[in-house]
Amino acid sequence: MTATAWLLAALLSAPVWAAPVAAFASTSWNEEQTLLDLLRDRDPEVRRQAVRALKAWVPHRNNIRERVLDIFKNSSEDLAVRREAAKTLSVVSSNSDVSEALLEQGKRGGDDVGLRAVSYKSLYWAAVRRSDVRDELLDAARRESDQTVRLAAIWALFAVNDSSVKDVLRDIARRDDETVRVEALKSLYGLMGDSDVRDLAYSLARDSGTPAVVRRTAILLNSNHATSAQTDMLETIMKYDRDPAMRAAAIIALGNPRSEELQTHFHLIRTDQDGVLINDPLDAQ
C-alpha cells in the first residue's frame, strides 16, 4: 500500500473528531499537504476521498475550509465530490460563508436533487446554533415542493431543541404525506422529554388506524423518555397487536434504548465515553 493510500485509509477509519489529534502530531511527512494535493487528482473518487478526509482539518485551518468551500461551489466539479464537500463542511456550518453557500445550494431548484438534499442536511450543526438557519430550514420543511429536498430539511432539524421547531414538526407529523410524517417523527426524537411530543407519539402508536409506516416509527419513538403508561402500551402492542411488524417494533422499543437499530433509525449522533464523535449520521447520507 502506498503512503497516500495508507493515509486515506487511516484517516477514514478514525473517529471524525478524533482525527485532528493524530493529524497535528509530529510526523515525518505532511499529511495535510498530501490531502490538498490529492484534491487536484484526475480521478474524482480520489478527490472525493481526500475531501472526506479533510473533515478533520476544516475546523482548524481557514485555508482548508476555503478550499473545500470552493470545491463545493464549483459547478464544474464532479457531483459526488461536491456532495462529499458539503458533508465535510457540516462541522463548520455555523460559519456564515459556509451556511450561506449550503443554504443557497439547498434552495436551487435546477440543480442536482441529491446535492440540494445533502446541502440542507449538512446544516444540522448550524441549525442548533443559529436561528436564521433554523428559520430557513423550517420554511423548506413546510413549503419545499421537491419531497426529497423537503425531507432533507426536516432531517436537518433533528438535533434542535426549540419550541418553533417542535411545533412545526408536530404539525407535520399529525397530517401530511406518510413519508414526510415519518421523517418529522424521527426529528422529534430528541424532544421526547416534552409532554406534548410524548402524547403525540403515544397516540399515534396506540391507534391501529395510524398508517403502518407512521405507526412503526411512533412505536419506536416511545423508547425515549418512556413513562409507565408508554411502557404499558408497548407491552400491550408486543403481546396482542394483530400486525407482526408492530409487535416487533414494540419489542425493539422495550429493549436497549441505545441499540444500534434505534440509533440508526433516528439518525442519532454517537460519541465515546470521552465525548469524541464516533458516528456522524451524515456519513450515511
URLIN-V660125 format. One record per pair of residues at least 24 apart in sequence whose ideal C-beta (glycine too) atoms are under 7 Angstrom apart, sorted by sequence separation. I is the first residue (numbers start at 1). J is the second residue. If there is no record, write none. Layout:
# URLIN-V660125
i,j
I,J
I,J
This chain:
# URLIN-V660125
i,j
7,31
99,123
32,57
166,191
134,160
138,164
142,168
170,196
7,34
65,92
99,126
138,165
141,168
170,197
173,200
198,225
206,233
219,246
39,67
69,97
73,101
134,162
151,179
155,183
158,186
166,194
202,230
205,233
69,98
72,101
93,122
120,149
127,156
151,180
154,183
158,187
161,190
192,221
216,245
220,249
4,34
51,81
58,88
93,123
127,157
138,168
150,180
154,184
157,187
161,191
170,200
216,246
219,249
223,253
36,67
58,89
83,114
87,118
94,125
99,130
117,148
121,152
128,159
134,165
141,172
158,189
159,190
166,197
182,213
186,217
202,233
212,243
215,246
219,250
222,253
39,71
48,80
52,84
59,91
69,101
83,115
86,118
90,122
93,125
94,126
117,149
120,152
124,156
127,159
128,160
147,179
151,183
155,187
158,190
182,214
185,217
189,221
192,224
193,225
220,252
23,56
48,81
51,84
55,88
58,91
59,92
79,112
82,115
86,119
89,122
93,126
103,136
113,146
116,149
120,153
123,156
127,160
147,180
154,187
178,211
181,214
185,218
188,221
192,225
212,245
216,249
220,253
224,257
4,38
23,57
44,78
47,81
51,85
54,88
58,92
90,124
91,125
99,133
106,140
121,155
124,158
219,253
223,257
83,118
87,122
90,125
94,129
113,148
117,152
121,156
124,159
178,213
182,217
189,224
20,56
44,80
48,84
52,88
55,91
79,115
86,122
94,130
113,149
120,156
178,214
185,221
12,49
19,56
20,57
44,81
51,88
16,55
223,262
12,52
16,56
20,60
8,49
12,53
11,53
220,262
106,149
8,53
11,56
220,265
189,266
186,266
186,267
158,267
155,267
122,282
121,282
121,285
118,285
90,282
87,282
18,276
17,276
17,277
15,276
16,277
15,277
15,278
16,280
